[in-house]
Amino acid sequence: MNISVQKLIKAVLTFGGGTALLCILTFIHLNQGSVAIPLGTIMDAIFQPEDNLAHYTVRGLRLPRAVIGIVAGGALAVAGVILQTVTRNPLASASTLGIHSGTYFAVVLATVFFPASLMGNGISIAFLGGIITFFIVYILSGGNKATPVRMVLAGMIVSLLFSSLTSVLQIFYENETAGLFLWGSGTLVQNDWSGVQFSLPIVLVGLVLLLLMTNQLNTLSLGDDVATALGQKVAFVKITSVTLAVLLTAVTVSVVGPIGFVGLVAPHIIKLIGYRKHLPLLIASFIWGGNVLLFADVLARIIDPSFSELPVGSITALIGAPWLIYLVLKMNKTKYGEENTSVIAGKSASKYSLPTVLTVLGVSILMVLGISLASGNYGFEPILTWQAFFGDGNEFMQNLVLEIRLPRALVALLAGMALAVSGLIFQGVLRNPLADPSVIGITSGAGVGALLTMFVVGVSAVWIPVGAIIGAFLFFILIMILAIRAKFQPTILALLGIGISALGSAIIQILVVQSDLAVASALTWLSGSTYARGWAEFFQLLIWPIVILFPILLYRLRGMDILAFGDDTAKGLGVNVMSTRFELAFYATVLAAFSVAAVGTIGFVGLIAPHFSRLLMGPTSQRLLPVTALIGGMVLVTADLFSRTVLAPNEIPSGILVAIIGAPYFLWLMKQRAM
């Protein structure tokens, strides 16, 4: 009897309480706007409509927005349940597996090049992009053999790759994609009932079909072998359910944009209550998905009382990123594999001498710098550049080379060096070969600090680096606390860092919208760019950190080599492990912060450069430092060169080019480690 009563109470709270909360949030949502409308008027507008402005505002503008929030939130939550069941991955959702980014990229691509294909709100294009992205992530992560962490890491990196490609399209085709920026951040804005009328039938059909498959889904959750033994056509059930999940995602993206994390949060709320069977799980997830998305939109309008439309996707990321971090820490340790404290990615010893490697890298950098100085909108002009550099050219070329191209190239060089050394230190301190200031969230924190400083006190060469350092250090403290909790397991830290980066990106997105930055300029800065960087950034933001910190690091890096043997061994050798770890990580944070203040949030340089330097020099940190710095500098100088010349006179942000190279490299590295 007690068990029956408990089940009844659970059902009442889950379904009755969820529905009641949905009604309350709906009425709160309907009352939000530039003009307050009394509750009585709202009720009359719904049940006894009249032909007046207040009733039209409720029925024609506010009610469609609330209804689409319920429909979209429910659809995303149901899609999350299906993806978690099919992949047997509690961290799976349309956002963590990259499906959102794939659908968004497909829609933006079609908008620019194939606008005629965007019939029916572009759902067919969004669906195609989503289904292709899912299979890419599924295959890259190992298919049925993929671990939860590996699949989500693959999804996040594929998301970053597609996001970079999307940013390229938005920057170069700003007019064609101007209306997609707010939509691309996720928004429930509706001007009429057309979005609801389009999406609701598709969502209902998808939900009904999945409800009819609940017995097969229950069997599938027991495992492929058990399901096959029970006579189930496992492949058919998986393909059908994934197709329906992607369809639900695509229809929501086509109407409200890519809104993340709802499909992660809502299903886990229901699972925490205790539901495992798919019939109640799907229904309850639909209800609570609507609650999560409506609550996020209500919160967005509370945060921004001016009603300038803060993207609801930013708010769901603020809610969902901590939830992702919580789930990662909560999962059983055995699901991650054995702890691995090694950061060696190359040979145990170097077959190259340090002077030889430094000489080759130095000459290579000088050659790239020379090509960069001689290249531009007017083509490749080495003779004119030589004359300008040594005072024999005309005044225009002298200014172009010495005041624009040279400082910009040097800023790229030093920023790349700083990011590379920062990555080297983080990989050693965290004993994590996947660590990078961008992967673990440090550059995201620096971006938050820098942008917040610009938002509060204005653009200032003095305060921006201060804000970047504060933001980076706060995020560094957070990642170190989580690293201790996760016992410095490499793949866990990478996933936690991605969650922290998502949190920082959400804050940055809110600040961009609130500060009314131009779309192209905001995307360019957020993507990381060396555009228009000059002598001020060179001297004020980069020279001093490098001149001061590099010698200190060269002396202190011996402690990092000892840390590689493990905490117990390091303590036995007389090293204060925690003090050494925090000191070195603080230096790395400062380098990353100054780099972000100078060139924006450029990622993956700190991942690529240390690994290449280990292939050349072996694991000794003091030999790695100068080599890593030069490789990082050359990577970013090369990216800066191509950013100016590939599509001249247009420019691609250097950070996007590095991400397009770095994301596949990260996936390859992840595969090599067989996580």
CORHUGI-V365080 format. One record per backbone hydrogen bond with DSSP energy under -0.5 kcal/mol. CO is the residue of the C=O (numbers start at 1). NH is the residue of the N-H. Records with the same first field share a line. If there is no record, write none. Layout:
# CORHUGI-V365080
CO=NH ; NH
This chain:
# CORHUGI-V365080
1=5
2=6
3=7
4=8
5=9
6=10
7=11
8=12
9=13
10=14
11=15 ; 16
12=16 ; 17
14=18
15=19
16=20
17=21
18=22
19=23
20=24
21=25
22=26
23=27
24=28
25=29
26=30
27=31
29=32
38=42
39=43
40=44
41=45
42=46
43=47
44=48
50=52
52=56
53=57
54=58
55=59
56=60 ; 61
57=61 ; 62
58=63
61=65
62=66
63=67
64=68
65=69
66=70
67=71
68=72
69=73
70=74
71=75
72=76
73=77
74=78
75=79
76=80
77=81
78=82
79=83
80=84
81=85
82=86
83=87
84=88 ; 89
89=92
93=97
94=99 ; 100
95=98
98=102
99=103
100=104
101=105
102=106
103=107
104=108
105=109
106=110
107=111
108=112
109=113 ; 114
110=114
114=117
115=118
117=119
119=122 ; 124
120=123
122=126
123=127
124=128
125=129
126=130
127=131
128=132
129=133
130=134
131=135
132=136
133=137
134=138
135=139
136=140
137=141
138=143
139=142
142=145
143=146
147=151
148=152
149=153
150=154
151=155
152=156
153=157
154=158
155=159
156=160
157=161
158=162
159=163
160=164
161=165
162=166
163=167
164=168
165=169
166=170
167=171
168=172
169=173
171=174
173=177
175=178
177=180
178=181
179=183
180=184
181=185
182=185
183=186
186=312 ; 313
193=197
194=198
195=199
196=200
197=201
198=202
199=203
200=204
201=205
202=206
203=207
204=208
205=209
206=210
207=211
208=212
209=213
210=213
211=214
213=217
214=218
215=219
216=220
217=221
219=222
220=223
223=227
224=228
225=229
226=230
227=232
228=231
232=234
233=237
234=238
235=239
236=240
237=241
238=242
239=243
240=244
241=245
242=246
243=247
244=248
245=249
246=250
247=251
248=252
249=253
250=254
251=255
252=255 ; 256 ; 257
253=257
256=187
257=259
258=260
261=264 ; 265
262=266
264=268
265=269
266=270
267=271
268=272
269=273
270=274 ; 275
277=281
278=282
279=283
280=284
281=285
282=286
283=287
284=288
285=289
286=290
287=291
288=292
289=293
290=294
291=295
292=296
293=297
294=298
295=299
296=300
297=301
298=302
299=303
300=304
303=305
304=307
311=314 ; 315
312=316
313=317
314=318
315=319
316=320
317=321
318=322
319=323
320=324
321=325
322=326
323=327
324=328
325=329
326=330
327=331
332=335
333=336
334=337
340=490
343=345
353=357
354=358
355=359
356=360
357=361
358=362
359=363
360=364
361=365
362=366
363=367
364=368
365=369
366=370
367=371
368=372
369=373
370=374
371=375
372=375
374=381
376=379
379=376 ; 381
381=385
382=386
383=387
384=388
385=389
386=390
387=392 ; 393
388=391
394=398
395=399
396=400
397=401
398=402
399=403 ; 404
400=404 ; 405
401=406
404=408
405=409
406=410
407=411
408=412
409=413
410=414
411=415
412=416
413=417
414=418
415=419
416=420
417=421
418=422
419=423
420=424
421=425
422=426
423=427
424=428
425=429
426=430
427=432
432=435
436=440
437=442 ; 443
438=441
441=445
442=446
443=447
444=448
445=449
446=450
447=451
448=452
449=453
450=454
451=455
452=456
453=457 ; 458
454=458
460=464
462=466
463=467
464=468
465=469
466=470
467=471
468=472
469=473
470=474
471=475
472=476
473=477
474=478
475=479
476=480
477=481
478=482
479=483
480=484
481=485
482=486
483=488
484=487
486=489
489=493
490=494
491=495
492=496
493=497
494=498
495=499
496=500
497=501
498=502
499=503
500=504
501=505
502=506
503=507
504=508
505=509
506=510
507=511
508=512
509=513
510=514
511=515
512=517
513=516
518=522
519=523
520=524
521=525
522=526
523=527
524=528
525=528 ; 601
528=655
530=533
534=538
535=539
536=540
537=541 ; 542
538=542 ; 543
539=544
542=546
543=547
544=548
545=549
546=550
548=552
549=553
550=554
551=555
552=556
553=557
555=558
556=559
557=560 ; 561
558=562
559=563
560=564
562=565
563=566
566=570
567=571
568=572
569=573
570=575
571=574
575=577
576=580
577=581
578=582
579=583
580=584
581=585
582=586
583=587
584=588
585=589
586=590
587=591
588=592
589=593
590=594
591=595
592=596
593=597
594=598
595=599
596=600
599=529
600=602
604=607 ; 608
605=609
607=611
608=612
609=613
610=614
611=615
612=616
613=617
614=618
616=352
620=623 ; 624
621=625
622=626
623=627
624=628
625=629
626=630
627=631
628=632
629=633
630=634
631=635
632=636
633=637
634=638
635=639
636=640
637=641
638=642
639=643
640=644
641=644 ; 645
642=646
643=652
645=648
647=650
653=656 ; 657
654=658
655=659
656=660
657=661
658=662
659=663
660=664
661=665
662=666
663=667
664=668
665=669
666=670
667=671
668=672
669=673
670=675
671=674
